Amino acid sequence: MRILLKILLFPVVLVLTVLVAFCRFFCLFSGMILGIVAVLLFLIGLLVLFAGRVDGFIGFMVLAWLVSPYGLPLAASWLTERVADFNRMLKSI
């Protein structure tokens, strides 16, 4: 019975393995690019602050935080790891 379940779950495990590998690569690559974008948004925010627009500065700081490694890339990495955990659970059946 266990062998039959493994055979039935093999396509799911295969797809999840490829998906996790792609997502990990995409998270690393996008983290590098978004880190550069976060620095640029921070610098633009400083220019806006020196121009006297505090609301624009706050907006740019929020955007810089979202694209920094502690914003959306961290959420994507967390979600990727949960899918990897699910994949490992399926492999252990």
N, C-alpha and C positions, 0 to 999 in steps of 0.2 A: 504494500500500500504506500509506503514511504517513497519507494522508487518511482511509482506512478505520479505522486505529487511533485517530485523533483523534475520529472520529465515535463509535466504540465507547466511548471513555473520557470523552466529554463528560458523561454523567450522573454518573459518579464525581467528576469535577472540579467539577461544579456542587454536588453534595452536600458535598464537602469544603470548598468555598469558603464555603458557608452555615454549615457546622459550625465552621470556624475563626473566622468573624465572630462567631458566637454565643458561642463559648468565650472569645474576647478580651474581649467585653463582660462576660460573666459573671465573668471573672477580675478585671477592674477593679472591678466593682461589689462583688463578694464581698471583694476586698482592702480596700476602705474599711470595710465592715461588720466584717470579722474584725480589722482594726486596732483598732477600738474595743473589741471583745471581748477582744483581747489585753491592752489596758491595764486593763480591768476584772479580768481574771484575775490580772494582776500585782498590782493593789491588794489583791485578796482574798488572794493569796499572802502579801503583807506582813502583813496582819491575822492570818493563820494563824501566821506566824512569830513575831509579837509575843505570840500566845497560847501559844507554847512548843511548837508542833508542827512540827519540822523536816521530817519526812517529808511532811506535808501541803504545806509550803512548796515542797519539791522537786517534788511532783506538780503543783502549780499553775504553777510556773515552766516545767515541761515542756509543759503544756497551752498556756500563753501563747506559748511559742516555736513550737509547732506551728501555731497560728492566726495568728501574726505574719506579716508579709510575707516572712520568711526561712524559713518552714516549708512547709506544704502549698500556699499560693498560689504560691510559687516553683516547686514541682514541677509544679503545674498549668500555669503559664505556660511552663515548659520543654517539657512534653508538647504543648501547643498549638503552639509554634513548630516542633516536629518534624513535626507533621501539616501545618503550613503549608509546610515545606520539601518534604515529599512531594508536596503539591499543586502547588507550583511546578515540581517535577521532572516531574510528569505534564503540566503545561501546556506545558513546553518540548519535549515529544515531537512 
